[in-house]
């Protein structure tokens, strides 16, 4: 969910504006084009940050496989 959806409980309304829509003003087209460029840039940066965080988290993980009947030791730490 997006932060907007978490806060308000529904997805944001875009009022049907897009770069592909026909408009009479070139200024509106320019603003919508900049908006689309900004959104694609933000998505790209978020994807890159997500991949970096996953890479760092995977460094601490190890693959384990157990068979039925194996004994394992568990380290339990109660939460304060």
N, C-alpha and C positions, 0 to 999 in steps of 0.2 A: 504494500500500500504506500501511497505517497504521503508526505507529511500533511498535505491538505486534506486527504481522505481521513487520516487519523484524527485530525482536529475537528473537521466538520461532518464526517460520516458519509460523504458522497464525493464522487469525483468532480473536479472543477468543470465549469461550463466554458466552452471556447467560443460560443456564439457563431460557429460556422466560419470563422476566419481562417484562411489558409493562403499560402503563396499562389496556389493554382486558381483561386477565385478571381473573377474579373472585377476590376475596380476602375473608376474613372480617374483617379488620382495616381500619379506616379510616386508621390510621396508615401502613400499608403502601401504601395507595392514595395518600396524601398524599406519601410519599417518592417513589413512582414518578412521580407527577405533576410534582414538582419536578425529578426527574431528566430527564424528557422535556422540560420547559421549558428546563433548562440546556443539554441537547444541541442543541435548536433554536437557542438563542441563540449557542452556540459555532459552529454551522454558519453562521449568518448573519454573524458577525464574521469567520470565515475566508473566506467568499465575498467580503465587502467588502474585506478586506485583499488578496485575490488580484486583485480588479478594480483596486485602487489601484496595485499593483505592475505589472500589465499596462499600465495607462495611462502610468506613468512610463517603463517600458521602451520603449513604442511611440513616445515622444517622440524617442528617439535613432535610430529606424529610418527608413529611406527606401525607397521602392519603386523598384526597378530592373528594366528589361526589356532583354534582349539578344537580338540576332538571330544566327543562325549566320554566322560569318565576321567578326564584330566583334572588334576588338582591345580588350583591357581590361588595365589595370595592376593588379597585385596588390601589396599591401604585406605582406610577410612578416616577422614578428618571431620569431626563434627563442626558445624557452623556455629559461630558465636552469636 
